[in-house]
Amino acid sequence: MVQSLLSNDKKPDIYELGVADGIKEMLAVHGFTKDKILNTTVSNLAESLHIDYYVALIIYNSAREI
């Protein structure tokens, strides 16, 4: 959905994360970038996205790797 609205040049850096495409799109819809992910706690990430802590931890760790 979001991916189809953005040209290849304007994709947010979250599309480089090593997570499922649906998670990347959810992050994009909520305005997350790699820096925004890294500047929040895993607990806040989980709460703001309404996801499990474990999934938020996977997202956070993936952002640290890129």
C-alpha positions as semicolon CSV with decimal commas, in nm:
position;residue;x (nm);y (nm);z (nm)
1;M;0,000;0,000;0,000
2;V;0,246;0,269;0,114
3;Q;0,517;0,120;-0,101
4;S;0,308;0,168;-0,412
5;L;0,256;0,537;-0,325
6;L;0,628;0,610;-0,299
7;S;0,876;0,616;-0,584
8;N;1,196;0,416;-0,545
9;D;1,392;0,737;-0,480
10;K;1,174;0,844;-0,189
11;K;1,137;0,522;0,009
12;P;1,201;0,573;0,379
13;D;1,511;0,407;0,518
14;I;1,291;0,166;0,712
15;Y;1,248;-0,030;0,387
16;E;1,607;-0,148;0,440
17;L;1,512;-0,326;0,763
18;G;1,534;-0,703;0,772
19;V;1,170;-0,749;0,869
20;A;0,852;-0,846;0,685
21;D;0,715;-0,603;0,426
22;G;0,394;-0,560;0,625
23;I;0,593;-0,439;0,926
24;K;0,788;-0,198;0,706
25;E;0,464;-0,055;0,571
26;M;0,320;-0,023;0,923
27;L;0,632;0,168;1,029
28;A;0,607;0,397;0,725
29;V;0,238;0,469;0,789
30;H;0,323;0,566;1,148
31;G;0,607;0,793;1,030
32;F;0,896;0,588;1,167
33;T;1,248;0,619;1,033
34;K;1,560;0,434;1,138
35;D;1,663;0,726;1,360
36;K;1,320;0,752;1,519
37;I;1,326;0,379;1,598
38;L;1,672;0,403;1,751
39;N;1,579;0,710;1,956
40;T;1,291;0,540;2,132
41;T;1,279;0,254;2,377
42;V;1,163;-0,088;2,270
43;S;0,873;-0,059;2,516
44;N;0,759;0,273;2,366
45;L;0,792;0,132;2,015
46;A;0,573;-0,164;2,110
47;E;0,317;0,059;2,279
48;S;0,294;0,315;2,000
49;L;0,253;0,047;1,733
50;H;0,030;-0,180;1,947
51;I;0,259;-0,478;1,892
52;D;0,427;-0,730;2,121
53;Y;0,750;-0,631;2,292
54;Y;0,932;-0,917;2,116
55;V;0,832;-0,788;1,771
56;A;0,939;-0,436;1,867
57;L;1,273;-0,578;1,981
58;I;1,321;-0,745;1,642
59;I;1,246;-0,412;1,469
60;Y;1,484;-0,224;1,697
61;N;1,766;-0,473;1,649
62;S;1,714;-0,469;1,274
63;A;1,741;-0,087;1,273
64;R;2,068;-0,112;1,464
65;E;2,211;-0,338;1,193
66;I;2,154;-0,103;0,899
